[in-house]
Amino acid sequence: QVHLMESGGGSVEAGGSLRLSCSVSEYTYEDYCMGWFRQQAPGSGHEGVAVIYSQGSHTYYSDSVKGRFAISLDNANKTLYLQMDNLKPEYTGVYYCAADRGVTVCRTVAAGATFEPSTLAAWGQGTLVTVSS
């Protein structure tokens, strides 16, 4: 069973940067989509913001973060990263690391979808990012 644990959240002023990390326990599937999802209010959906597909390391971003966020996966250290630059107050929320089998989730993130927790196989506990104006 895969376990995901995020770190690196915090408070920053608009225009600043943060880097989130997600420690990944052994994930046995070779074909998977893994990435970052944002929840901006309790009970709201989880917006997919940046994901990476294991086959070819293709990355997908929501339009709201393109050019500002960069996702990367360090396979040797089993860590997923999200570099967030030029942050805006509307990026405030709880950021979750999550994963699911196959490429479907990745392609759906690029289309601007939100997700319910039941739709992905594994989730971390989340880390809060607060961007002040």
N, C-alpha and C positions, 0 to 999 in steps of 0.2 A: 504494500500500500504506500502510495507516495505521500510525503509530507512536505508542505511548503511553509516557509517562515519569512516574513518580510521584516525589513529594518530600514532606517534612514529617513523616516518622515520627520516633520517638524514644522516650525513657523519661519516664514521668510517674507520679505517685502516684495512687492511687484517688481519684476525685472530681474529678480535674483534666480539662483539655481539650487537644485537639490538632486541628489542621486539616491534612488531607492535600490535596495538589494533584496533578493529572494533566494534563500538557501533551499536547495531541492534535494530531497532524499532520493534514493535510487528509483528511477522511473523506468519500468521494464519495457514500455512500448517504444518502438522505433519510429512510429509514425504518430506525431502528436503536434498539437498547437498549444503554445504556452505564452502567457503574457500578463498584462496589467489591465485591471478593470477598476473603474472609479464609481463610487456611490456618493452622491452629493447630499442626500437627505435620508434619514432613517425610513425604511420601507420603500424607497424608490429602487428602480432597476439599476443594474451595474453596467455602466457604459464601457464598452471595450475601447481602450485608448491606444494600446500598442501591443502587438503580438508577433510571435516568430514561429515559423513552421519548421519542423525538424528536418524535412527533406529539402535540402538546398538552402536552408537558413533564410528563406524569404521572410521579409518583414512586412507588416501591414499596420497602418495607422488610421485613426479616425481623422476626419478633416479638421477637427477642432484643435489638434495638436501637431499637425504636420509642420515640419520646419523648426519645432521647438523641443520635441521629445525624440530620444533615440534609444531603442531597445537593443540589448546585446546579451548573448549567452556564453558564459565561460564554461565549457564542458569539463575542462580539467578540474576546476574548483566547484563544479555543480552549483553555479550561482547565476541567476538571471538579474540583469540590471535595467534600470530605467533612468537615463540622464534627462533631467528636465531643466531647460534653460528659458530665460526670458519669461518667467512665470507671470500669470495673470490671476487676479482675485477669483475669477470664475473657475479656476482649476482646483479650488479648495474642495476637499472631500477625503473620504477614506479610500485608499488605494489597496487593492487586493491583487495578489499573485494567484493565478489559476491556470489549470491545464485540462485538456481534453484530448481524446484520441482523434486522429484524422485532421483534415485541413478545413473542414466546414466552418468551425468557429473563426478561424483566421480570415476566411473570405467574408464572413458575416460582419466582422469588426470593420473591415474596410468599407462596408456599406452603411456604417453608422448605427449598428444595432445595440440594444441593451439586452442584458441577460438576467435571468433569475438564477439563484444559486443551484437549483436542481438541474440546470441544463449543462453544467460542466462537472467533470468527474472529481476534481480536486480544487480546494481553495485554501489559501492561507488565512490568518486571523485578521489581516488588514493593518495598515499603518496610516495615521492621520497626517495630511498635508494641509497647512493653512497658509494662504497667501493674502497678505494685507495690502491695502492700497495706500 
